[in-house]
Amino acid sequence: MAKHQTSGMDRTFWALADPTRRGVLQRLMDEPGLSVSELARPFSLKLPGMTKHLDVLSDAGLITRTKTGRTVAVNLSAAPMREAMAWLNRYERFWAVSLDRLAVLVEGDGGQ
């Protein structure tokens, strides 16, 4: 199997593909600086499971971890999402035009 380099945007989308990781990011947006155990609690995950999710988020650059004593605080780092949003925004025009055409079609059928 051929090996290839994954881009930052690939890592961002990979990280965002999982609902648990999206939930973690949402919690960090609402409550910055939570510890790993605080993050794991509502997801009913044990610490090793949460750590794996945090590793993926960290690899994508979406979080930062700071250790103070035995406690690891986690914070959101949304900068990598800018590149992903810019990529998605390039396709917004395509979808907007398609949806406008669909609306015209549906409204046209409703009048008959």
C-alpha positions as CSV (number, residue, x, y, z in Angstrom):
1,M,0.0,0.0,0.0
2,A,1.3,3.4,-0.9
3,K,2.1,5.9,1.9
4,H,1.1,9.5,1.5
5,Q,1.4,12.6,3.6
6,T,-1.8,13.8,5.2
7,S,-2.4,17.5,5.2
8,G,-3.5,19.6,8.1
9,M,-7.0,19.8,6.6
10,D,-7.2,16.0,6.3
11,R,-6.4,15.7,10.0
12,T,-9.0,18.4,10.8
13,F,-11.7,16.6,8.9
14,W,-10.7,13.2,10.3
15,A,-10.9,14.7,13.8
16,L,-14.3,16.3,13.2
17,A,-15.7,13.1,11.7
18,D,-16.3,11.6,15.1
19,P,-19.3,12.7,17.2
20,T,-17.4,12.3,20.5
21,R,-14.6,14.5,19.3
22,R,-17.1,17.1,18.1
23,G,-18.8,17.0,21.5
24,V,-15.4,17.5,23.2
25,L,-14.8,20.6,21.0
26,Q,-18.3,21.9,21.9
27,R,-17.6,21.5,25.6
28,L,-14.3,23.2,25.3
29,M,-15.9,26.1,23.5
30,D,-18.4,26.5,26.4
31,E,-16.0,25.5,29.2
32,P,-12.3,26.2,28.3
33,G,-9.6,24.5,30.4
34,L,-11.5,21.4,31.5
35,S,-9.4,18.5,32.8
36,V,-9.3,15.2,30.9
37,S,-11.4,13.5,33.5
38,E,-14.0,16.3,33.4
39,L,-14.1,16.0,29.6
40,A,-14.5,12.2,29.8
41,R,-17.4,12.2,32.4
42,P,-20.4,13.1,30.2
43,F,-19.3,10.7,27.4
44,S,-19.0,7.8,29.8
45,L,-15.5,7.2,28.7
46,K,-12.6,5.9,30.7
47,L,-9.5,8.0,30.6
48,P,-7.6,5.9,28.1
49,G,-10.5,6.2,25.6
50,M,-10.7,10.0,26.1
51,T,-7.0,10.2,25.7
52,K,-7.1,8.6,22.3
53,H,-9.8,11.1,21.2
54,L,-7.7,14.0,22.6
55,D,-4.6,12.6,20.7
56,V,-6.5,12.8,17.4
57,L,-7.7,16.4,18.2
58,S,-4.2,17.4,19.3
59,D,-2.7,15.9,16.1
60,A,-5.1,18.0,14.1
61,G,-4.1,21.1,16.1
62,L,-7.6,21.6,17.4
63,I,-6.7,21.4,21.1
64,T,-3.8,22.3,23.4
65,R,-3.0,20.5,26.6
66,T,-1.3,22.1,29.6
67,K,-0.1,20.0,32.5
68,T,0.0,21.5,36.0
69,G,1.1,19.0,38.5
70,R,-1.0,15.8,37.9
71,T,-3.8,17.7,36.1
72,V,-4.0,18.2,32.4
73,A,-6.1,21.1,31.2
74,V,-7.5,21.1,27.7
75,N,-8.3,24.1,25.6
76,L,-9.8,24.6,22.1
77,S,-7.5,25.8,19.3
78,A,-9.9,26.6,16.5
79,A,-7.3,28.0,14.0
80,P,-7.1,24.7,11.9
81,M,-10.8,25.0,11.3
82,R,-10.2,28.2,9.3
83,E,-8.6,26.3,6.5
84,A,-11.4,23.7,6.5
85,M,-14.0,26.5,6.4
86,A,-12.3,28.3,3.6
87,W,-12.3,25.0,1.6
88,L,-16.0,24.5,2.3
89,N,-16.9,28.1,1.5
90,R,-15.6,27.6,-2.0
91,Y,-18.4,25.1,-2.6
92,E,-21.1,27.3,-0.9
93,R,-21.9,29.0,-4.2
94,F,-22.4,25.7,-5.9
95,W,-24.9,24.6,-3.3
96,A,-26.6,27.9,-3.1
97,V,-27.2,27.9,-6.8
98,S,-28.4,24.3,-6.8
99,L,-30.8,25.0,-3.9
100,D,-32.1,28.2,-5.7
101,R,-32.8,26.1,-8.8
102,L,-34.6,23.5,-6.7
103,A,-36.7,26.2,-5.0
104,V,-37.7,27.5,-8.4
105,L,-38.6,24.0,-9.6
106,V,-40.7,23.2,-6.5
107,E,-42.5,26.6,-6.6
108,G,-43.1,26.1,-10.3
109,D,-44.8,22.7,-9.7
110,G,-46.9,24.2,-6.8
111,G,-48.5,26.7,-9.1
112,Q,-49.8,24.1,-11.5
